[in-house]
Amino acid sequence: DAAAGKDKAQACAACHGLDGLSQMPNAPHIAGQPEIYLKAQLEAFRSGARVNEMMSVVAKGLTDEDIDDLVAWYSAIEVTAKPPE
Amino acid sequence: DAAAGKDKAQACAACHGLDGLSQMPNAPHIAGQPEIYLKAQLEAFRSGARVNEMMSVVAKGLTDEDIDDLVAWYSAIEVTAKPPE
């Protein structure tokens, strides 16, 4: 549920932005990322299959519902990309 | 060097798009990603600190210069994000 995800994303916004555009040089944009990819990364951080100082801690506390809501929110964001000329 | 990176990105485009917008549900957008983040991920896939069926193979063959060029290209892409109303 994207609306619930938007509320939960308040906790992600410091690094990833509420709109999914990175606020930190070592944090990725997550705006509009494909659902399957985003879900797989949050689950990997939670299980330890993927390790990151910050995300390993953050993901530990996420429920399956949290993950689905956050993925719904961030994947619903429309992104455009304009390569350099 | 972004121009050299654009040439090298031909090899990435099948999954990530030349413009960095994902072409596959399990591949992330990499358009406009912060340089530090992108470089860290390519190095992690190359070293094995991060594992992915596809990227672990792709990254094995990358030189430091390849990584810098690819990062220069993809991070130079301008992205916008439009959250749902």
Backbone of each chain as nested JSON, in Angstrom:
{
  "chains": [
    {"id": "A", "residues": [
      {"number": 1, "name": "ASP", "atoms": {"N": [0.858, -1.182, 0.0], "CA": [0.0, 0.0, 0.0], "C": [0.898, 1.239, 0.0]}},
      {"number": 2, "name": "ALA", "atoms": {"N": [0.846, 2.016, -1.121], "CA": [1.753, 3.145, -1.283], "C": [1.559, 4.231, -0.226]}},
      {"number": 3, "name": "ALA", "atoms": {"N": [0.317, 4.471, 0.152], "CA": [0.065, 5.532, 1.158], "C": [0.718, 5.159, 2.495]}},
      {"number": 4, "name": "ALA", "atoms": {"N": [0.563, 3.919, 2.904], "CA": [1.216, 3.48, 4.149], "C": [2.73, 3.535, 3.962]}},
      {"number": 5, "name": "GLY", "atoms": {"N": [3.169, 3.211, 2.766], "CA": [4.601, 3.259, 2.474], "C": [5.145, 4.671, 2.575]}},
      {"number": 6, "name": "LYS", "atoms": {"N": [4.346, 5.652, 2.146], "CA": [4.787, 7.051, 2.223], "C": [5.019, 7.443, 3.675]}},
      {"number": 7, "name": "ASP", "atoms": {"N": [4.131, 7.024, 4.551], "CA": [4.323, 7.322, 5.993], "C": [5.59, 6.65, 6.502]}},
      {"number": 8, "name": "LYS", "atoms": {"N": [5.744, 5.377, 6.159], "CA": [6.913, 4.624, 6.652], "C": [8.213, 5.169, 6.048]}},
      {"number": 9, "name": "ALA", "atoms": {"N": [8.098, 5.784, 4.86], "CA": [9.299, 6.292, 4.173], "C": [9.89, 7.51, 4.871]}},
      {"number": 10, "name": "GLN", "atoms": {"N": [9.145, 8.059, 5.84], "CA": [9.705, 9.193, 6.608], "C": [11.043, 8.761, 7.231]}},
      {"number": 11, "name": "ALA", "atoms": {"N": [11.121, 7.472, 7.565], "CA": [12.349, 6.961, 8.208], "C": [13.481, 6.777, 7.196]}},
      {"number": 12, "name": "CYS", "atoms": {"N": [13.132, 6.773, 5.922], "CA": [14.152, 6.536, 4.876], "C": [14.615, 7.862, 4.265]}},
      {"number": 13, "name": "ALA", "atoms": {"N": [13.786, 8.89, 4.483], "CA": [13.956, 10.146, 3.741], "C": [15.286, 10.835, 3.994]}},
      {"number": 14, "name": "ALA", "atoms": {"N": [15.859, 10.658, 5.161], "CA": [17.109, 11.364, 5.484], "C": [18.207, 11.008, 4.484]}},
      {"number": 15, "name": "CYS", "atoms": {"N": [18.236, 9.743, 4.074], "CA": [19.286, 9.306, 3.121], "C": [18.75, 9.231, 1.692]}},
      {"number": 16, "name": "HIS", "atoms": {"N": [17.497, 8.742, 1.555], "CA": [16.982, 8.459, 0.217], "C": [15.991, 9.499, -0.295]}},
      {"number": 17, "name": "GLY", "atoms": {"N": [15.598, 10.445, 0.561], "CA": [14.574, 11.414, 0.162], "C": [13.207, 10.774, 0.187]}},
      {"number": 18, "name": "LEU", "atoms": {"N": [12.161, 11.552, 0.503], "CA": [10.801, 11.016, 0.466], "C": [10.424, 10.729, -0.99]}},
      {"number": 19, "name": "ASP", "atoms": {"N": [11.081, 11.505, -1.899], "CA": [10.792, 11.311, -3.336], "C": [11.75, 10.297, -3.966]}},
      {"number": 20, "name": "GLY", "atoms": {"N": [12.614, 9.712, -3.123], "CA": [13.493, 8.664, -3.632], "C": [14.765, 9.155, -4.285]}},
      {"number": 21, "name": "LEU", "atoms": {"N": [15.013, 10.483, -4.235], "CA": [16.281, 11.006, -4.768], "C": [17.284, 11.138, -3.623]}},
      {"number": 22, "name": "SER", "atoms": {"N": [18.443, 10.522, -3.84], "CA": [19.447, 10.407, -2.794], "C": [19.809, 11.752, -2.166]}},
      {"number": 23, "name": "GLN", "atoms": {"N": [19.955, 11.74, -0.857], "CA": [20.345, 12.932, -0.093], "C": [21.798, 12.804, 0.385]}},
      {"number": 24, "name": "MET", "atoms": {"N": [22.405, 11.668, 0.134], "CA": [23.749, 11.372, 0.66], "C": [24.595, 10.742, -0.459]}},
      {"number": 25, "name": "PRO", "atoms": {"N": [25.891, 11.09, -0.547], "CA": [26.71, 10.567, -1.637], "C": [26.824, 9.038, -1.639]}},
      {"number": 26, "name": "ASN", "atoms": {"N": [26.638, 8.405, -0.48], "CA": [26.784, 6.943, -0.49], "C": [25.432, 6.227, -0.449]}},
      {"number": 27, "name": "ALA", "atoms": {"N": [24.346, 6.988, -0.653], "CA": [23.017, 6.371, -0.687], "C": [22.462, 6.493, -2.101]}},
      {"number": 28, "name": "PRO", "atoms": {"N": [21.863, 5.424, -2.604], "CA": [21.339, 5.469, -3.975], "C": [19.983, 6.162, -4.083]}},
      {"number": 29, "name": "HIS", "atoms": {"N": [19.698, 6.627, -5.297], "CA": [18.322, 6.998, -5.62], "C": [17.512, 5.699, -5.568]}},
      {"number": 30, "name": "ILE", "atoms": {"N": [16.338, 5.745, -4.998], "CA": [15.472, 4.562, -5.042], "C": [14.138, 4.913, -5.685]}},
      {"number": 31, "name": "ALA", "atoms": {"N": [14.027, 6.126, -6.203], "CA": [12.792, 6.563, -6.876], "C": [12.513, 5.653, -8.064]}},
      {"number": 32, "name": "GLY", "atoms": {"N": [11.29, 5.169, -8.151], "CA": [10.849, 4.418, -9.324], "C": [11.55, 3.102, -9.561]}},
      {"number": 33, "name": "GLN", "atoms": {"N": [12.354, 2.653, -8.591], "CA": [13.056, 1.377, -8.812], "C": [12.027, 0.255, -8.996]}},
      {"number": 34, "name": "PRO", "atoms": {"N": [12.348, -0.712, -9.857], "CA": [11.406, -1.826, -10.075], "C": [11.091, -2.549, -8.759]}},
      {"number": 35, "name": "GLU", "atoms": {"N": [9.83, -2.897, -8.566], "CA": [9.381, -3.525, -7.309], "C": [10.217, -4.754, -6.957]}},
      {"number": 36, "name": "ILE", "atoms": {"N": [10.432, -5.621, -7.936], "CA": [11.151, -6.876, -7.661], "C": [12.55, -6.572, -7.146]}},
      {"number": 37, "name": "TYR", "atoms": {"N": [13.19, -5.576, -7.758], "CA": [14.55, -5.223, -7.33], "C": [14.55, -4.677, -5.907]}},
      {"number": 38, "name": "LEU", "atoms": {"N": [13.664, -3.709, -5.655], "CA": [13.633, -3.065, -4.332], "C": [13.344, -4.074, -3.233]}},
      {"number": 39, "name": "LYS", "atoms": {"N": [12.329, -4.919, -3.489], "CA": [11.942, -5.938, -2.494], "C": [13.13, -6.869, -2.222]}},
      {"number": 40, "name": "ALA", "atoms": {"N": [13.8, -7.285, -3.299], "CA": [14.936, -8.202, -3.138], "C": [16.046, -7.556, -2.306]}},
      {"number": 41, "name": "GLN", "atoms": {"N": [16.269, -6.247, -2.495], "CA": [17.363, -5.589, -1.741], "C": [17.012, -5.465, -0.259]}},
      {"number": 42, "name": "LEU", "atoms": {"N": [15.755, -5.057, 0.034], "CA": [15.373, -4.923, 1.452], "C": [15.42, -6.285, 2.153]}},
      {"number": 43, "name": "GLU", "atoms": {"N": [14.972, -7.317, 1.434], "CA": [15.02, -8.658, 2.039], "C": [16.466, -9.112, 2.229]}},
      {"number": 44, "name": "ALA", "atoms": {"N": [17.329, -8.766, 1.263], "CA": [18.746, -9.157, 1.363], "C": [19.429, -8.439, 2.527]}},
      {"number": 45, "name": "PHE", "atoms": {"N": [19.103, -7.173, 2.719], "CA": [19.681, -6.449, 3.859], "C": [19.158, -7.051, 5.166]}},
      {"number": 46, "name": "ARG", "atoms": {"N": [17.895, -7.423, 5.179], "CA": [17.299, -7.995, 6.406], "C": [17.896, -9.375, 6.705]}},
      {"number": 47, "name": "SER", "atoms": {"N": [18.125, -10.169, 5.68], "CA": [18.642, -11.542, 5.892], "C": [20.157, -11.55, 6.064]}},
      {"number": 48, "name": "GLY", "atoms": {"N": [20.807, -10.466, 5.617], "CA": [22.265, -10.436, 5.701], "C": [22.941, -10.847, 4.404]}},
      {"number": 49, "name": "ALA", "atoms": {"N": [22.116, -11.208, 3.39], "CA": [22.706, -11.595, 2.097], "C": [23.409, -10.407, 1.469]}},
      {"number": 50, "name": "ARG", "atoms": {"N": [22.935, -9.234, 1.766], "CA": [23.612, -8.004, 1.373], "C": [23.895, -7.2, 2.632]}},
      {"number": 51, "name": "VAL", "atoms": {"N": [25.078, -6.633, 2.698], "CA": [25.479, -5.966, 3.94], "C": [25.801, -4.498, 3.678]}},
      {"number": 52, "name": "ASN", "atoms": {"N": [25.273, -3.632, 4.516], "CA": [25.645, -2.22, 4.484], "C": [25.498, -1.704, 5.911]}},
      {"number": 53, "name": "GLU", "atoms": {"N": [26.483, -0.935, 6.322], "CA": [26.54, -0.431, 7.704], "C": [25.161, 0.083, 8.16]}},
      {"number": 54, "name": "MET", "atoms": {"N": [24.54, 0.88, 7.337], "CA": [23.287, 1.554, 7.705], "C": [22.085, 0.633, 7.437]}},
      {"number": 55, "name": "MET", "atoms": {"N": [22.055, 0.1, 6.229], "CA": [20.844, -0.629, 5.81], "C": [20.683, -1.953, 6.564]}},
      {"number": 56, "name": "SER", "atoms": {"N": [21.784, -2.543, 6.974], "CA": [21.675, -3.809, 7.725], "C": [20.945, -3.58, 9.042]}},
      {"number": 57, "name": "VAL", "atoms": {"N": [21.161, -2.397, 9.613], "CA": [20.484, -2.058, 10.878], "C": [19.013, -1.698, 10.603]}},
      {"number": 58, "name": "VAL", "atoms": {"N": [18.828, -0.839, 9.613], "CA": [17.47, -0.366, 9.288], "C": [16.56, -1.544, 8.916]}},
      {"number": 59, "name": "ALA", "atoms": {"N": [17.094, -2.45, 8.09], "CA": [16.236, -3.52, 7.55], "C": [15.885, -4.576, 8.596]}},
      {"number": 60, "name": "LYS", "atoms": {"N": [16.731, -4.687, 9.612], "CA": [16.486, -5.724, 10.654], "C": [15.062, -5.619, 11.188]}},
      {"number": 61, "name": "GLY", "atoms": {"N": [14.6, -4.368, 11.371], "CA": [13.306, -4.155, 12.014], "C": [12.117, -4.147, 11.08]}},
      {"number": 62, "name": "LEU", "atoms": {"N": [12.348, -4.41, 9.806], "CA": [11.227, -4.302, 8.857], "C": [10.413, -5.6, 8.819]}},
      {"number": 63, "name": "THR", "atoms": {"N": [9.102, -5.451, 8.847], "CA": [8.233, -6.613, 8.656], "C": [8.013, -6.8, 7.151]}},
      {"number": 64, "name": "ASP", "atoms": {"N": [7.46, -7.925, 6.774], "CA": [7.133, -8.149, 5.359], "C": [6.19, -7.06, 4.851]}},
      {"number": 65, "name": "GLU", "atoms": {"N": [5.252, -6.661, 5.727], "CA": [4.283, -5.626, 5.327], "C": [4.986, -4.28, 5.122]}},
      {"number": 66, "name": "ASP", "atoms": {"N": [5.946, -3.981, 6.036], "CA": [6.723, -2.741, 5.877], "C": [7.413, -2.73, 4.502]}},
      {"number": 67, "name": "ILE", "atoms": {"N": [8.04, -3.853, 4.189], "CA": [8.773, -3.945, 2.93], "C": [7.825, -3.741, 1.754]}},
      {"number": 68, "name": "ASP", "atoms": {"N": [6.694, -4.41, 1.792], "CA": [5.736, -4.264, 0.685], "C": [5.239, -2.816, 0.566]}},
      {"number": 69, "name": "ASP", "atoms": {"N": [4.96, -2.174, 1.701], "CA": [4.472, -0.788, 1.666], "C": [5.553, 0.17, 1.131]}},
      {"number": 70, "name": "LEU", "atoms": {"N": [6.779, 0.01, 1.627], "CA": [7.876, 0.888, 1.184], "C": [8.143, 0.694, -0.313]}},
      {"number": 71, "name": "VAL", "atoms": {"N": [8.114, -0.558, -0.741], "CA": [8.332, -0.857, -2.16], "C": [7.206, -0.245, -2.993]}},
      {"number": 72, "name": "ALA", "atoms": {"N": [5.971, -0.348, -2.487], "CA": [4.822, 0.215, -3.224], "C": [5.006, 1.721, -3.402]}},
      {"number": 73, "name": "TRP", "atoms": {"N": [5.451, 2.394, -2.345], "CA": [5.614, 3.852, -2.415], "C": [6.738, 4.221, -3.395]}},
      {"number": 74, "name": "TYR", "atoms": {"N": [7.93, 3.703, -3.114], "CA": [9.073, 4.154, -3.91], "C": [8.981, 3.722, -5.377]}},
      {"number": 75, "name": "SER", "atoms": {"N": [8.409, 2.551, -5.636], "CA": [8.343, 2.104, -7.037], "C": [7.284, 2.871, -7.822]}},
      {"number": 76, "name": "ALA", "atoms": {"N": [6.361, 3.517, -7.089], "CA": [5.286, 4.267, -7.774], "C": [5.751, 5.651, -8.229]}},
      {"number": 77, "name": "ILE", "atoms": {"N": [6.938, 6.041, -7.795], "CA": [7.438, 7.375, -8.14], "C": [7.896, 7.358, -9.594]}},
      {"number": 78, "name": "GLU", "atoms": {"N": [7.44, 8.355, -10.351], "CA": [7.808, 8.395, -11.772], "C": [9.161, 9.069, -11.938]}},
      {"number": 79, "name": "VAL", "atoms": {"N": [10.044, 8.434, -12.678], "CA": [11.362, 9.042, -12.897], "C": [11.604, 9.287, -14.386]}},
      {"number": 80, "name": "THR", "atoms": {"N": [12.38, 10.332, -14.65], "CA": [12.827, 10.576, -16.019], "C": [14.354, 10.668, -15.966]}},
      {"number": 81, "name": "ALA", "atoms": {"N": [14.981, 10.394, -17.104], "CA": [16.45, 10.438, -17.153], "C": [16.87, 11.186, -18.401]}},
      {"number": 82, "name": "LYS", "atoms": {"N": [17.771, 12.166, -18.209], "CA": [18.224, 12.963, -19.355], "C": [19.743, 12.857, -19.446]}},
      {"number": 83, "name": "PRO", "atoms": {"N": [20.229, 11.969, -20.364], "CA": [21.675, 11.827, -20.491], "C": [22.322, 13.125, -20.976]}},
      {"number": 84, "name": "PRO", "atoms": {"N": [23.606, 13.319, -20.678], "CA": [24.294, 14.507, -21.172], "C": [24.345, 14.474, -22.704]}},
      {"number": 85, "name": "GLU", "atoms": {"N": [24.36, 15.666, -23.316], "CA": [24.386, 15.787, -24.791], "C": [25.63, 15.087, -25.342]}}
    ]},
    {"id": "B", "residues": [
      {"number": 1, "name": "ASP", "atoms": {"N": [35.844, 9.426, -17.4], "CA": [35.508, 10.154, -18.651], "C": [34.145, 9.658, -19.128]}},
      {"number": 2, "name": "ALA", "atoms": {"N": [33.155, 10.552, -19.124], "CA": [31.769, 10.171, -19.434], "C": [31.609, 9.658, -20.856]}},
      {"number": 3, "name": "ALA", "atoms": {"N": [32.33, 10.256, -21.802], "CA": [32.188, 9.823, -23.211], "C": [32.669, 8.379, -23.363]}},
      {"number": 4, "name": "ALA", "atoms": {"N": [33.807, 8.077, -22.749], "CA": [34.303, 6.693, -22.803], "C": [33.314, 5.779, -22.076]}},
      {"number": 5, "name": "GLY", "atoms": {"N": [32.749, 6.302, -20.996], "CA": [31.768, 5.524, -20.235], "C": [30.528, 5.218, -21.055]}},
      {"number": 6, "name": "LYS", "atoms": {"N": [30.119, 6.165, -21.89], "CA": [28.94, 5.944, -22.726], "C": [29.187, 4.778, -23.672]}},
      {"number": 7, "name": "ASP", "atoms": {"N": [30.392, 4.731, -24.242], "CA": [30.728, 3.602, -25.134], "C": [30.696, 2.294, -24.354]}},
      {"number": 8, "name": "LYS", "atoms": {"N": [31.337, 2.301, -23.182], "CA": [31.407, 1.064, -22.385], "C": [30.02, 0.662, -21.876]}},
      {"number": 9, "name": "ALA", "atoms": {"N": [29.133, 1.644, -21.749], "CA": [27.792, 1.359, -21.192], "C": [26.928, 0.565, -22.173]}},
      {"number": 10, "name": "GLN", "atoms": {"N": [27.405, 0.454, -23.42], "CA": [26.659, -0.378, -24.38], "C": [26.47, -1.796, -23.802]}},
      {"number": 11, "name": "ALA", "atoms": {"N": [27.476, -2.211, -23.03], "CA": [27.429, -3.566, -22.446], "C": [26.449, -3.642, -21.273]}},
      {"number": 12, "name": "CYS", "atoms": {"N": [26.08, -2.5, -20.747], "CA": [25.193, -2.473, -19.566], "C": [23.742, -2.22, -19.983]}},
      {"number": 13, "name": "ALA", "atoms": {"N": [23.599, -1.71, -21.198], "CA": [22.3, -1.17, -21.624], "C": [21.19, -2.21, -21.668]}},
      {"number": 14, "name": "ALA", "atoms": {"N": [21.519, -3.45, -21.906], "CA": [20.473, -4.477, -22.02], "C": [19.638, -4.56, -20.734]}},
      {"number": 15, "name": "CYS", "atoms": {"N": [20.322, -4.387, -19.593], "CA": [19.592, -4.482, -18.311], "C": [19.297, -3.096, -17.734]}},
      {"number": 16, "name": "HIS", "atoms": {"N": [20.278, -2.181, -17.866], "CA": [20.154, -0.899, -17.18], "C": [19.771, 0.248, -18.095]}},
      {"number": 17, "name": "GLY", "atoms": {"N": [19.74, -0.002, -19.432], "CA": [19.461, 1.085, -20.37], "C": [20.684, 1.959, -20.533]}},
      {"number": 18, "name": "LEU", "atoms": {"N": [20.885, 2.513, -21.724], "CA": [22.004, 3.436, -21.927], "C": [21.759, 4.711, -21.112]}},
      {"number": 19, "name": "ASP", "atoms": {"N": [20.449, 5.004, -20.9], "CA": [20.094, 6.206, -20.116], "C": [19.962, 5.879, -18.628]}},
      {"number": 20, "name": "GLY", "atoms": {"N": [20.277, 4.637, -18.269], "CA": [20.263, 4.285, -16.851], "C": [18.905, 3.92, -16.299]}},
      {"number": 21, "name": "LEU", "atoms": {"N": [17.87, 3.857, -17.143], "CA": [16.559, 3.416, -16.668], "C": [16.421, 1.916, -16.92]}},
      {"number": 22, "name": "SER", "atoms": {"N": [16.076, 1.202, -15.845], "CA": [16.066, -0.252, -15.864], "C": [15.222, -0.821, -17.005]}},
      {"number": 23, "name": "GLN", "atoms": {"N": [15.731, -1.871, -17.626], "CA": [15.021, -2.564, -18.707], "C": [14.505, -3.929, -18.219]}},
      {"number": 24, "name": "MET", "atoms": {"N": [14.845, -4.281, -16.988], "CA": [14.515, -5.605, -16.456], "C": [13.977, -5.447, -15.036]}},
      {"number": 25, "name": "PRO", "atoms": {"N": [12.957, -6.264, -14.669], "CA": [12.363, -6.093, -13.33], "C": [13.35, -6.317, -12.183]}},
      {"number": 26, "name": "ASN", "atoms": {"N": [14.411, -7.083, -12.428], "CA": [15.335, -7.307, -11.313], "C": [16.612, -6.481, -11.43]}},
      {"number": 27, "name": "ALA", "atoms": {"N": [16.623, -5.508, -12.353], "CA": [17.784, -4.623, -12.496], "C": [17.366, -3.216, -12.076]}},
      {"number": 28, "name": "PRO", "atoms": {"N": [18.22, -2.547, -11.319], "CA": [17.859, -1.211, -10.856], "C": [18.109, -0.123, -11.908]}},
      {"number": 29, "name": "HIS", "atoms": {"N": [17.387, 0.987, -11.729], "CA": [17.769, 2.212, -12.432], "C": [19.15, 2.594, -11.889]}},
      {"number": 30, "name": "ILE", "atoms": {"N": [20.041, 3.015, -12.767], "CA": [21.329, 3.522, -12.279], "C": [21.558, 4.944, -12.787]}},
      {"number": 31, "name": "ALA", "atoms": {"N": [20.545, 5.505, -13.432], "CA": [20.646, 6.879, -13.935], "C": [20.886, 7.838, -12.781]}},
      {"number": 32, "name": "GLY", "atoms": {"N": [21.88, 8.691, -12.953], "CA": [22.12, 9.76, -11.981], "C": [22.521, 9.315, -10.6]}},
      {"number": 33, "name": "GLN", "atoms": {"N": [22.816, 8.022, -10.426], "CA": [23.2, 7.579, -9.081], "C": [24.473, 8.316, -8.644]}},
      {"number": 34, "name": "PRO", "atoms": {"N": [24.567, 8.629, -7.336], "CA": [25.768, 9.314, -6.855], "C": [27.037, 8.52, -7.18]}},
      {"number": 35, "name": "GLU", "atoms": {"N": [28.087, 9.222, -7.605], "CA": [29.342, 8.562, -8.022], "C": [29.87, 7.617, -6.946]}},
      {"number": 36, "name": "ILE", "atoms": {"N": [29.906, 8.084, -5.724], "CA": [30.493, 7.271, -4.64], "C": [29.722, 5.962, -4.498]}},
      {"number": 37, "name": "TYR", "atoms": {"N": [28.4, 6.049, -4.588], "CA": [27.586, 4.836, -4.455], "C": [27.845, 3.877, -5.614]}},
      {"number": 38, "name": "LEU", "atoms": {"N": [27.784, 4.41, -6.837], "CA": [27.962, 3.539, -8.02], "C": [29.324, 2.857, -8.009]}},
      {"number": 39, "name": "LYS", "atoms": {"N": [30.366, 3.661, -7.726], "CA": [31.725, 3.116, -7.704], "C": [31.818, 2.01, -6.638]}},
      {"number": 40, "name": "ALA", "atoms": {"N": [31.24, 2.266, -5.472], "CA": [31.303, 1.283, -4.38], "C": [30.604, -0.024, -4.786]}},
      {"number": 41, "name": "GLN", "atoms": {"N": [29.49, 0.094, -5.539], "CA": [28.757, -1.142, -5.917], "C": [29.542, -1.946, -6.95]}},
      {"number": 42, "name": "LEU", "atoms": {"N": [30.104, -1.258, -7.959], "CA": [30.871, -1.987, -8.977], "C": [32.096, -2.651, -8.352]}},
      {"number": 43, "name": "GLU", "atoms": {"N": [32.749, -1.94, -7.438], "CA": [33.913, -2.527, -6.766], "C": [33.495, -3.712, -5.895]}},
      {"number": 44, "name": "ALA", "atoms": {"N": [32.325, -3.586, -5.249], "CA": [31.842, -4.672, -4.375], "C": [31.477, -5.911, -5.202]}},
      {"number": 45, "name": "PHE", "atoms": {"N": [30.883, -5.697, -6.365], "CA": [30.57, -6.843, -7.229], "C": [31.865, -7.467, -7.732]}},
      {"number": 46, "name": "ARG", "atoms": {"N": [32.864, -6.642, -8.029], "CA": [34.139, -7.166, -8.538], "C": [34.888, -7.937, -7.443]}},
      {"number": 47, "name": "SER", "atoms": {"N": [34.844, -7.417, -6.224], "CA": [35.593, -8.063, -5.123], "C": [34.819, -9.239, -4.531]}},
      {"number": 48, "name": "GLY", "atoms": {"N": [33.5, -9.254, -4.766], "CA": [32.68, -10.322, -4.182], "C": [32.01, -9.911, -2.887]}},
      {"number": 49, "name": "ALA", "atoms": {"N": [32.254, -8.653, -2.465], "CA": [31.613, -8.173, -1.225], "C": [30.109, -8.09, -1.428]}},
      {"number": 50, "name": "ARG", "atoms": {"N": [29.708, -7.853, -2.65], "CA": [28.299, -7.908, -3.009], "C": [28.143, -8.933, -4.12]}},
      {"number": 51, "name": "VAL", "atoms": {"N": [27.119, -9.756, -4.035], "CA": [26.986, -10.869, -4.993], "C": [25.675, -10.757, -5.764]}},
      {"number": 52, "name": "ASN", "atoms": {"N": [25.77, -10.903, -7.071], "CA": [24.566, -10.99, -7.901], "C": [24.953, -11.854, -9.099]}},
      {"number": 53, "name": "GLU", "atoms": {"N": [24.03, -12.758, -9.426], "CA": [24.283, -13.722, -10.487], "C": [24.905, -13.061, -11.722]}},
      {"number": 54, "name": "MET", "atoms": {"N": [24.332, -11.965, -12.135], "CA": [24.741, -11.298, -13.382], "C": [25.946, -10.375, -13.126]}},
      {"number": 55, "name": "MET", "atoms": {"N": [25.779, -9.509, -12.121], "CA": [26.779, -8.464, -11.913], "C": [28.113, -9.025, -11.442]}},
      {"number": 56, "name": "SER", "atoms": {"N": [28.091, -10.131, -10.75], "CA": [29.366, -10.713, -10.276], "C": [30.202, -11.142, -11.465]}},
      {"number": 57, "name": "VAL", "atoms": {"N": [29.53, -11.58, -12.525], "CA": [30.26, -11.979, -13.745], "C": [30.712, -10.731, -14.509]}},
      {"number": 58, "name": "VAL", "atoms": {"N": [29.779, -9.81, -14.69], "CA": [30.078, -8.587, -15.463], "C": [31.231, -7.818, -14.829]}},
      {"number": 59, "name": "ALA", "atoms": {"N": [31.175, -7.682, -13.513], "CA": [32.153, -6.804, -12.84], "C": [33.55, -7.411, -12.792]}},
      {"number": 60, "name": "LYS", "atoms": {"N": [33.616, -8.733, -12.879], "CA": [34.934, -9.412, -12.786], "C": [35.918, -8.809, -13.791]}},
      {"number": 61, "name": "GLY", "atoms": {"N": [35.385, -8.496, -14.995], "CA": [36.275, -8.061, -16.072], "C": [36.528, -6.564, -16.118]}},
      {"number": 62, "name": "LEU", "atoms": {"N": [36.004, -5.823, -15.159], "CA": [36.138, -4.367, -15.228], "C": [37.471, -3.896, -14.637]}},
      {"number": 63, "name": "THR", "atoms": {"N": [38.127, -3.003, -15.347], "CA": [39.335, -2.368, -14.801], "C": [38.896, -1.161, -13.963]}},
      {"number": 64, "name": "ASP", "atoms": {"N": [39.812, -0.611, -13.217], "CA": [39.512, 0.598, -12.448], "C": [39.062, 1.723, -13.387]}},
      {"number": 65, "name": "GLU", "atoms": {"N": [39.721, 1.781, -14.553], "CA": [39.375, 2.838, -15.515], "C": [37.954, 2.619, -16.061]}},
      {"number": 66, "name": "ASP", "atoms": {"N": [37.62, 1.338, -16.325], "CA": [36.258, 1.041, -16.786], "C": [35.237, 1.544, -15.757]}},
      {"number": 67, "name": "ILE", "atoms": {"N": [35.513, 1.219, -14.499], "CA": [34.59, 1.607, -13.424], "C": [34.448, 3.125, -13.375]}},
      {"number": 68, "name": "ASP", "atoms": {"N": [35.576, 3.829, -13.432], "CA": [35.508, 5.299, -13.374], "C": [34.738, 5.869, -14.568]}},
      {"number": 69, "name": "ASP", "atoms": {"N": [34.967, 5.292, -15.759], "CA": [34.275, 5.802, -16.956], "C": [32.769, 5.53, -16.876]}},
      {"number": 70, "name": "LEU", "atoms": {"N": [32.405, 4.307, -16.475], "CA": [30.984, 3.955, -16.375], "C": [30.288, 4.828, -15.328]}},
      {"number": 71, "name": "VAL", "atoms": {"N": [30.976, 5.028, -14.207], "CA": [30.414, 5.864, -13.133], "C": [30.253, 7.299, -13.646]}},
      {"number": 72, "name": "ALA", "atoms": {"N": [31.258, 7.776, -14.394], "CA": [31.182, 9.153, -14.92], "C": [29.964, 9.3, -15.826]}},
      {"number": 73, "name": "TRP", "atoms": {"N": [29.719, 8.295, -16.674], "CA": [28.58, 8.383, -17.601], "C": [27.247, 8.336, -16.847]}},
      {"number": 74, "name": "TYR", "atoms": {"N": [27.066, 7.288, -16.085], "CA": [25.744, 7.097, -15.474], "C": [25.427, 8.167, -14.419]}},
      {"number": 75, "name": "SER", "atoms": {"N": [26.447, 8.634, -13.695], "CA": [26.16, 9.638, -12.661], "C": [25.873, 11.004, -13.278]}},
      {"number": 76, "name": "ALA", "atoms": {"N": [26.287, 11.188, -14.532], "CA": [26.066, 12.495, -15.196], "C": [24.649, 12.627, -15.744]}},
      {"number": 77, "name": "ILE", "atoms": {"N": [23.909, 11.536, -15.723], "CA": [22.55, 11.571, -16.268], "C": [21.637, 12.293, -15.272]}},
      {"number": 78, "name": "GLU", "atoms": {"N": [20.879, 13.255, -15.775], "CA": [19.999, 14.022, -14.886], "C": [18.689, 13.269, -14.68]}},
      {"number": 79, "name": "VAL", "atoms": {"N": [18.303, 13.129, -13.444], "CA": [17.031, 12.436, -13.161], "C": [16.06, 13.36, -12.441]}},
      {"number": 80, "name": "THR", "atoms": {"N": [14.78, 13.123, -12.695], "CA": [13.743, 13.815, -11.938], "C": [12.845, 12.728, -11.347]}},
      {"number": 81, "name": "ALA", "atoms": {"N": [12.169, 13.068, -10.268], "CA": [11.286, 12.107, -9.602], "C": [9.961, 12.789, -9.284]}},
      {"number": 82, "name": "LYS", "atoms": {"N": [8.866, 12.14, -9.682], "CA": [7.548, 12.735, -9.44], "C": [6.718, 11.726, -8.632]}},
      {"number": 83, "name": "PRO", "atoms": {"N": [6.636, 11.943, -7.294], "CA": [5.857, 11.036, -6.459], "C": [4.371, 11.066, -6.851]}},
      {"number": 84, "name": "PRO", "atoms": {"N": [3.648, 9.986, -6.575], "CA": [2.208, 9.981, -6.829], "C": [1.533, 11.033, -5.96]}},
      {"number": 85, "name": "GLU", "atoms": {"N": [0.426, 11.59, -6.505], "CA": [-0.325, 12.637, -5.769], "C": [-0.766, 12.12, -4.409]}}
    ]}
  ]
}
